[in-house]
Amino acid sequence: MAVGWGELTYPEVGASAGVLPSGYRHVHRIAFLGADVQVFDRAVQALLRWRMHRRAGISIDRPELRPEPGVDFRLRVGWRGLLVQAPCRIVFTIDEKDRAGFAYGTLSGHPECGEEAFLVRRDGAGRSFFEVRAFSRPDSLTARIAGPLGRFAQDVITSRYLGAMRSLSRAA
């Protein structure tokens, strides 16, 4: 349930599930996780319990929450004493036999404006994949000033997400 942090800061709510909207920077990365039958289940649990985020260096102010549409939370990222807090809202979830995941969108106070989706899927051959789809643009003066450095930070975090899911999905 939402905790009243305001409205989403962009109109294309849910677009990370389909065609990414123009006017934003796009991210679309896919990682092969493995073909073991348990890989999918481990990956889904790592995603839904925020373990992927924590492994990637992102904390959640409400780590007990299960991603459900309308739930508000704050992502926290810190480097050398600098803490960035980013208010978000879960905008959709997917809970199917061979697909699971969720997306969150930005709320007022987030340095960026946009949406990020995380999906674990299994194909007909039993191979599991992890996908990150996002669209964003700077929404604060700090983010605009950061320019290429901010985009670099986003790319690093996305790579950390992929690496975390590879590791967590294979862990026994």
N, C-alpha and C positions, 0 to 999 in steps of 0.2 A: 504494500500500500504506500502511496506517496506520502511524504512528510511535509509537503507544502513549500517546496523550494522554488516555486514559480513555474513558468512555462518553458517548453523546449525553445531553443534559440534559432530554429531553422524550420522551414515549412515542409520539407520533403521527408516527413516522418515515415520510416519503414523502407526507404529507398535502398538501404544497404542489402536488402533481400533480392533486388533485381538490378535494373539498369541504374548505375550510379549517375546522379544528376550533374549537369554541367555547372560551371562556376565554382567548382571545388577541386582540391587536389584529391586524386584517387589512389587508393591502395588496394591491391588484390594479390594476395600471396597464398600459395597452397603448399603444404608439406605432407609428404608420404609418411605415415606413422608406422605401418607394418601390416602384416597379413595374419598374425596370430589372432585367434578368436577372442582373446581377452583384451587386445589392444583397444578396441572400440570402447568397451566398458570402462577401462581405466582412463581413457582420454575424456570421456563424457564426465566421469566423476571429478577429474582434475579441473575441468572447465567449470562445472556447476558449483563446485565448492571453493572457487576462487584460488585454487592452488596454482594454476597457471599464472595468474596475475602476481601472486606473491613470489613465485620462482623467478619471474621476470623483473622483480624489483618494484612492483606496484602494490601498495597496500590499499585496503578497503576500510572505510570507517565503520562499516556494519558487516564484518566478515561472516556473521551467522546467517545472513539473509540468503535465501534461494532466489535466483533470478526469476522474477515474475513481472509481467507487464504492469507498469505504473509504479514500481518500486524505485524510490530515490536513494542515492548513496553518494559518497565522495570517494574518488580515486585520490591517492596521495603518492606523489613522486618526489623523492628528495635526492639531491646531489650536494655533498659537501656543505651541509648546513642550510641549503636552500630547499624549502618545502613548497611544492606547488600542489594546491588542492583543486580538484576539478569535479564540480557537481554534475551528476548524470542521472538519467532515468532509463530504466529498462523499457524499451518500446515494443519488442516482440520476443517470443520464445518459440523454439521448435522442439517438439518431443515426439519423435516418430521411431519406428523400429530401427531404421538404418540412418537416421539423421537427428542430431540434437544440437542445440545451441541457443544463442540469444544475441540481441543487439541492444546497445544503449546509445542514447542521444544526449547532447549537451544541454545543460541548464544555465541560466544566468550565473555568471561568476566563473565559468569554465573559460580557460584562455583560448580555446578553439570553438568553432561552431561546426556541428556536423554529427555524424553517426558512425559507429563501429560495430561490426557484426563478427561473431565467432561461431564457426560451425564445424562439428565433427561428423563425418559421414563415412559410410561403409558401402562399397560397390558390390555388385553381384558375385564377384570372385572372392569376397571376404577381405579385401584390402581396405584399410582405414586411412583417411586423410583429414587434415585439419586446415581450415580455410579462414583467412582474415579478409574482410571486405570493409572498406571505410571511405568516407568522403569528409573532407574538412577544409576549413579556411580559418585564418587567424580571426579572433573575435575580441582581443584585448590589445591595448597599446603595446604591452610587453611582447605578446606573440607576434605582432606586426613588425616590431623592431628586431626581433630575433631572426626573422626572415629565413635564410638558408640554414641557420643553426637550429631553428625550431623544426624544420623539415627533417634535418639530419637526426634530431632527437626522436622524432616519430618513427623514422626508419629503424633506428637502433631498438626502440621498444618493440616494434613489430617483429624484428628478428629475434628478440628475446622471447616473445610469445611463442614463436615457432619452435625455437630450441627447447623451451620449457615443455611444450607439448610432446615433442619427440622423446624427451627424457622421462616425463611423467607417465606416458602411455606404455613405456617399455618396462618400467619399474615393477619388480615382483612384489 
